[in-house]
Amino acid sequence: MRKPAAPKRHLPTSPFKAPVTPPPERFAVGDQVTHDIYGLGRVIGIEEEVAALVDFGSARQRILSPYTKMSKL
């Protein structure tokens, strides 16, 4: 199995702007979401800035911030 590529460093002397990482998406209890692995679900709990507890029907999962594989519907 391959390791994911390491993020590229931005050198302070570079003439190009540093890449901007978007802030993590915010979720609220009751939001309907989709996850790349688990599918459709509903947020049933929030741990501020840390994780979201999501009910996917067959399982409940704690999804950690920055929620790269989850989006709000």
N, C-alpha and C positions, 0 to 999 in steps of 0.2 A: 504494500500500500504506500502511495506517495505522500510525503509530507506537504502541507499547503505552503505555497511560496511565502517567504517573509516579506512584510511590507517594505517598500523602498524608503530609504531615509532621505530627508530633505536637507541639503547642505545650506548653511546660512549664507554662504557666498554665492549661491546659485542665482542667476538672473531671472529665474522662473519663480512664480508664486508657489508657496507650499500648498499641497492639496488640502482641501477643506473637507473634513469628515462631517456629514450631516448629524445633527443631534438625534439620539434614539427616539423612535416613535413613542408617543404616550398612549397608554391604554387606560380604560376605566372599567369598573365592574359592570358587566352586562354587554360589553362590546362583542360583536361577532367578528371572529378572526379566521384567517386561513394560515396554515403552517405548511412549509414545504415537505415535511416528513409525516406529520400527524393528520393533516387535512383540516376540515372545518371544525371550529370549536367556539366556545363562549367563555369570556374571562369571568372567573368567579372570585378572584382575589388579587390584590395588588400589594407587593412589598415595595414601597417607594424607592425608585432609582435602582432596584436590585433585581426583581423578578416579577413575573405574572403567573398566577395559578390558572390554568385553562382546562376546562372540561371538554374533552373531545368525544364524548359519548361513551366509547368503550374504555377510556382511560383518562385520568387526570394527570397533567404534566405541569411541572414548575419550569417555566421558560425564563432563562436568564437574560437580562439586558445586555447588549443593545438590540435584541430581537431581530437579528439579521434575516432569519428565515420565516418571520411572522409578519403579517400585515393585516390592517383593519379592513373590513368589508363595508 
